[in-house]
Structures are given as structure tokens and as C-alpha cells.
Amino acid sequence: MGWLFEFLFKYPRFVFEQGDFTFAASRSMSLTIVVVAGLAAAALITYRMVTNEGPVRERLVLVALRLAVLAVLMVCLFRPSLVLRSAVPQQNFLGVIVDDSRSMTIADRDNLPRTDFIQKELGDQGALHKALSDRFVLRHFRFSTGADRLNSIADLKYAGTSSRLAPALERARDELSGLPLAGLVLITDGADTSDEALDESIAALKARSIPVFTVGLGRESFERDVQITRVETPRATLKGTSLAVDIVISQTGYAGETVPLQVEDDGKIVSSQNVKLPGNGEAATVRVNFTADSPGPRIFRFKIPGQRDEQVTQNNNRDALVEVMDRVEKALYIEGEPRPEYKFIGRAVQDDKNLQVVRLLRTAQDKYYRQDVGGAEELVGGFPKTREELFQYRALILGSVEAASFSPEQLRMLADFVSKRGGGLLMLGGRRSFAEGGWAGTPVAEVLPIEFDAETAGRGNAPEYFTHLNVRPTKAGSVFPVTQLASTEQESTARWNDMPTVSAVNQVRTVKRGATILLTGATEDRREQPVLAFQRYGRGKALAFPIQDSWLWQMDAPVAVDDMTHETFWRRMVRWLVDGVPEHVAISTAVDRVDPGEPLKLTAEIVDPAFAEVNDAQVIAEIRAPSGKVTEAKLEWIVTRDGEYRGTFVPDEVGTYEIKAKASRYKDGAPQELGTTTIHARATAGDSEYFDAAMRTSLLSRISEETGGRFFTAADAASLPEAISYTGRGVTVIEERDLWDMPILLMLLLGLIAAEWGYRRVRGLA
């Protein structure tokens, strides 16, 4: 609609916004006009008052129309004008900042890449370049990952793997500081892939009265595109673990179509399934299950093949780095009485080479039978009595053992094992478990995800209870790795329907707020009871499984001898318990990939053997490059948070880096090693430019509005030179522009005259 405004009012809208309205007629002329107009109006009104021709309303309408014509003529005679401060040609500088990233090569308008506008309009022979250079002294800049001066538009490569708007604006502002600056022109699609906020950069430009004129390239939305928006994978997992990965898919132009979704590991397809695309502009979450079988840093690629007529295919893929660890994780399982569950759980996990479930069976008062221990001294005194001894395990399984068998300090240790150590705790069903075992009111009760009802809250005095349960997965459990027993949700549900009935002797009715129920059981009278529930607590997680005979899932008569359901369930359960449990030294990165030459931020959390935060540690990150070159980076305590250390390093090679963090400290005058841990990170060109790559009008409009500039598109960029000229910045002169000859005034005048004539014709007065 800008062309219509300019046609009616002679000048573009921005001229009126920048100018000051005034009347240019001289005093004598103004006085003459006022006197003549007053006499004419008086004569007109007097004439209409003395005549008796027609009704009063008709006379009033005719007088009003004549007065309106007179008013329009008076406005023109007073010579309305706009007073503008116009930039003096060639006396002001203008910074032109051009996006040099890969998203500029996207062909989303008339099958032409966004670079087409830059080459045609800003090249040496371009119309926009000529119009700008006639008025200003131009200084060109390019930006992507970084920002620097640009000698010629022809030097742009459009190979940048990211777009960082804030550093680009700051570089141009600082380099042109001290010069008569008319403003900055930012030519981009508006993608800002950095994590730096623009607020400070915009505020600095506003404080210096530097307007930014943004020119947005590309379409605000694609007509046909499929995008994998987000992939949520764990940063680390145990070898052989079944992963459930949530993938967010969005699309336009392919609503309701079915496309294949593949997961690749080093070019090998490890999972494939068909997914139905959501509606246009909508997003859908798809869960994919696959097993991480190969150890080491694995790069999993999640991929949807390019579709017909798709405008951007680079955003059909997402890569994720996952640390697949080939090591043995220890869990401690304690039972208060001999029973089949103890035997069959041990048998289910004994062949898993990545799990060591140390079992402790009470055979008499203060007497225990140890199995699968790591040495002769392990648990020789029964259940651990110190935090250091207990916290060497990553998971705890409490069988049918009463709370009274633990000391108050041990009960507190059990709760701290979850909240502070970050371990996994599982309580099994049994006649000495839950409320029946007197666990209500203990620190462990706070950790567990279930509520102890008033009826069963007495310490070991709960009424006898027994029920058979048909176990079924909930909606959450049907897609959860532990409780999904087959490759698809439908097959898993069918498998659960065929599982034998089990029993419970614990009255578990409700779960806490925030807890999730994965399995539920239907009693004989069709009441529902939670069978597997979990919640996050502190740094760890706690699970409740109030079943006393899951071994029936293997030994019940209808179950085939070679059926591995029971083994699979318990292996996945224990792997889940030990998953994500922190080490004494835990190091992480905010992202798993950076561009070569871009700093990678490292964060380490350091605790002592009792998992108390350590603030006086020496933390060194040993970094091995893909070529084998080793460098070191020192991490410093951040002061604001106990046990947290930070540092950075800059990768200069393409490939995967190994980062090994070592922590030590001096205690009682002697060095104490706290531990080591290893992660990996990649330095490689990213593809973030192709995700959400449509033009971001809202961001570009915000930059221009808050700095006093204007937002343009490729279609109206021809008005850019004139808009910059009248911002009043730099070296300027006063300029007046007449408004009396605006087409809108002539049209208004003719319209009023025609209205009077038409009214007379309708009323029979002409």
C-alpha cells in the first residue's frame, strides 16, 4: 500500500514521519487570504440566511459544502510544507552490512537465490548501489560467524555456517565511530543463530543515534518444506542400551503425507519407520527407538529424504553426538529374606557385560550372603555404613526389607544417595516393603514417588493385603524404553496383554505430584493400582515397583522357555537406574558441535568421595585434537556456585576432540585425586543456517524501529536511499517540500464540488 500513499500524498510515508509540518505563506499573504476568506464566508452565509429557497436542511448542506471548498482552497493558498533535514551528498558515511552465510543461497522466491538481489542491486552496476553511492560514502561489511570489512560485493562467498547479528552491528558501529554517519544498512534474512542477545547492541546504537535500516531477503514462510526441528538425545549412554529419542518434525505443503524417517550410525541404518506429517505450520513429536551397540563417540543422523519440489532439503537432517560407554556400572540389590524374585532378577542381568548387580541377602540377624561382589572386602560388614562406601554404587534396589533394619543414619544416606549422589533408587514389592515394611515417615518416603495412605501409614502395622494384577502400560509407558517390550507401540501393547498375572501385597494407591506412572495393574474388582512409577528427586531418580513376583513373567506355565521378556525388562530397568548418574568429576559442554575457530565452553562439577561440592580443586582439561595434538585448558571455580568450574578452548582442526577432565586438591597437606572423566565434542561446519530459514520480519522490524530506522523488503528497497537521506543524521541542510499540490487535495476539491452539484441534481435545485 506504500505506492497508494505516495500517489495520494506526493511523497512516501517516511518523508512525513521525518519532516515537520508548516505553512510557507508570508505574513502579508496570510493576512490577505484570511480577510478575503472571511468576507467570502460571511457573504456566503448571509446569502444562505436571507434566501428562503428550499428547506433549512438543504441550505445547511449546501453551505457546508461551499465552506469545505473554501477551506481546501485556503489550505492550498497558505502553502503547506514539510521541513526536512536532508543529508548533504557525499558528506556522510553509510555502513552497508551484508549477510555472507549459507542461508543466502536458498532459492525461495521465483526460484532465485537470495544472493540474486545482492548481486543485482548492490554490485558495482546495481541500481541500489548507484543510488546510495550518489548520496553517501559507502563502507561495506560482511558477516556470518564473524564480521569484517568488505572491499567489493563480488568478494562475498556465502559460505558462513552461522549468522551473528550482534557482533556485525558492533563491528560496523565501532569502525565508523567518529565519522559523520547517516546510518547502517543491514541486508539479511534475519536469521540469528548465535546465543548472544541483541538488546545491548541495539541499546548502544540507539544511545549514539545511529539508525539501522534493515532489508529483509527471502520469504516469510516456505510453500513446501519438511524440517526436523529438534532431536532430544542423551549426551551419554551405556553400550547396548535401547534409546527412545523424541524427534520434532514440522512441515508446510505436505500435510498428511507419510514419509520415511531413518536413523543412521556411521552410514548404517539402525532404525527406520514411516511417520505421518502434521498439518501445515504445525509440529509433531515422533518417538524413535534404537539400540546403541557400538562404543565410543557416535554421531547419529536422523534423516527424512528430500520430498518433491521441496525448497530446502538441508534441514531434513539432524546430527547428534552420543557418548556410548563400554564400561561396567555397579548397582547394589539388598533383600531381607530369601525369595524367588531375588534369584530371577540376578539371573536376568548376569549376562549383561555392562552391568554388575552386587546382591546382598540377609540370611539371619546381622548375617548376609554376598553375591557378585568385586572383591573379598566389599560389603563384608553388610549394608554400607558410610557415604563413601554407599556412593560407590550408581543404583540401589531395595527388596523385601523393613526400614527398621537400617539405622537412622543409613536411612538418611539412602535419601542422600538419590538427592545428592544423583543415583537411582528402586523399591520392590514385598511383605517388608513400602508401608508394610514401616517405610512411611522415613527420609526414604520423601524420595519415593508414591503416597503412603493414612490407612497404611503405620510402621509395619498395615492390614494384610493381597491382590492379583493384570499389568498394562500407560500411555507414557507404551513408548518408554523400559516398558516397551516390542519394536512398535502396538506390538508392545499386545505383548503386555499376553503377560501372566502377578501379585502385590502392598497397598499403593496414589502417586505424588510430578511422578509418572508407566505401568498400572487392574485388580480382580477392576480397580487400578500403580505398578511402576518414577519421579526425579534432587540430582537422581526414584522408582516404585510394588510387585512381589515378576519372576512369573518367565516361569509361568504359558511362557515359552526361550521367551526373553523378563530378562529384557530387568536389564532395561537396571540400565535406566544407572543411566545419567554423575561421576565425582562431571564435565559438559553447552553444545556438542562448534565451528573451527569458535570457542567451546567447558563446565565441570567437582565433588569429593562423599559427594560434597569442592571449591578448592585444581581442574585441568586435557584436549586431544583429531591429529593427536594435546593441549590443556584450566578450569576456574566460578565462585557463585559451589563445585562448578568453567573454562574454554578454541578448536582449530576439523573433527572430533577428546576432552579429559582431571581434578585434584590438597587435603591435610597431601594431594588427593578426585577423579577423571572424558567427553567428546566436534569442530565442523554447522547446518543451523538451514533451520527456520524463512525471513524473520519481526526481528528485523524490531531492530529498525528501536534504532530509528525503517524495515524494507527487496520489493520496496528502491526507497531506501531517500529514507536514509531524511533521517537528520550526519551533515545535513534544511529542505522544504510543498504539499499544496498533493493529488489528495485536488481530488478532495473536485469531490466537494461534484458533491454539491450532485446534491442539487438529486434535490431538484439545478
Summary of the structure (lengths in Angstrom):
residues: 766
radius of gyration: 38.1
end to end distance: 39.2
largest distance: 126.1
contacts: 2489
relative contact order: 0.13
helix: 29%
strand: 33%
